[in-house]
Amino acid sequence: MAFPATTRDMLLVALSGAPRLLKGIVDRAPAGDPAWDRPVPGRFTAREHVAHLADWETVYLDRFARTLAEDVPTLLNYDETERAAEQGYSSADPTLSASVFAERRVQTVSFLRTVPEDRWARVGLHPQIGPMTLEVQVAHVAAHDGYHLEFLTANLP
């Protein structure tokens, strides 16, 4: 079942607004605050959450582009713990990460605004989740944003 166009519009508004919400959260927590690096069992630290958002924006844009360009592509997936180590999440500057996230998100939303109505139903195959239409992938990203923003709100001053 396809989402109504109004739902897709709201998803794009949510995606567009996430960088402002993240900046507000990051700006209110001083750079040297120990909360940035407080361990949370089974989760990233706050610093790592922000770096993860910035890093994964390119993963999502790649998935969207491949879903539109290929017939049922297998979407790239990464081990988040390994990628965090490879990309240096634990030493990332949250202010810089939030800025990178904002820049990349502009690209993502600009790309999605060009998708014709009949292409939102295109499918990509996520290795863990299974088949996902483009619009479900976009909804997944909006939920992903919310997951990380909630964590940051709850764990930073």
Long-range contacts (C-beta under 8 A, 24 or more apart in sequence): 2-120, 2-121, 2-133, 2-135, 3-120, 3-135, 3-139, 5-117, 8-120, 8-135, 8-138, 11-135, 11-138, 11-139, 11-142, 12-109, 12-112, 12-113, 12-138, 14-142, 14-145, 15-105, 15-108, 15-109, 15-112, 15-138, 15-141, 15-142, 15-145, 16-105, 16-109, 18-101, 18-105, 18-142, 18-145, 18-149, 19-98, 19-101, 19-102, 19-105, 19-106, 20-102, 21-149, 22-50, 22-53, 22-98, 22-101, 22-102, 22-149, 22-152, 23-98, 23-99, 23-102, 25-149, 25-152, 25-153, 25-156, 26-50, 26-94, 26-95, 26-98, 26-152, 27-95, 28-156, 28-157, 29-94, 29-156, 29-157, 30-157, 31-93, 31-94, 31-95, 33-156, 33-157, 35-155, 35-156, 35-157, 36-94, 36-156, 37-90, 38-155, 40-155, 43-151, 44-84, 44-89, 45-90, 46-94, 46-151, 46-152, 46-155, 46-156, 47-89, 47-90, 47-92, 47-94, 48-84, 48-89, 48-90, 48-92, 49-148, 49-151, 49-152, 50-92, 50-94, 50-97, 50-98, 50-101, 50-148, 50-152, 51-84, 51-87, 51-88, 51-89, 51-92, 51-94, 51-97, 52-80, 52-84, 52-89, 52-148, 53-97, 53-98, 53-101, 53-145, 53-148, 54-92, 54-97, 54-98, 54-100, 54-101, 54-104, 55-83, 55-87, 55-89, 56-144, 57-100, 57-101, 57-104, 57-105, 57-107, 57-108, 58-104, 60-108, 60-137, 60-141, 61-104, 61-107, 61-108, 61-111, 63-124, 63-137, 64-108, 64-111, 64-112, 64-134, 64-137, 64-138, 65-111, 66-124, 67-122, 67-123, 67-124, 67-134, 67-137, 68-115, 68-119, 68-122, 68-134, 72-123, 72-124, 72-125, 72-131, 73-124, 73-125, 74-124, 74-125, 74-127, 75-124, 75-125, 75-126, 75-127, 75-132, 75-137, 77-126, 77-127, 77-128, 108-141, 112-138
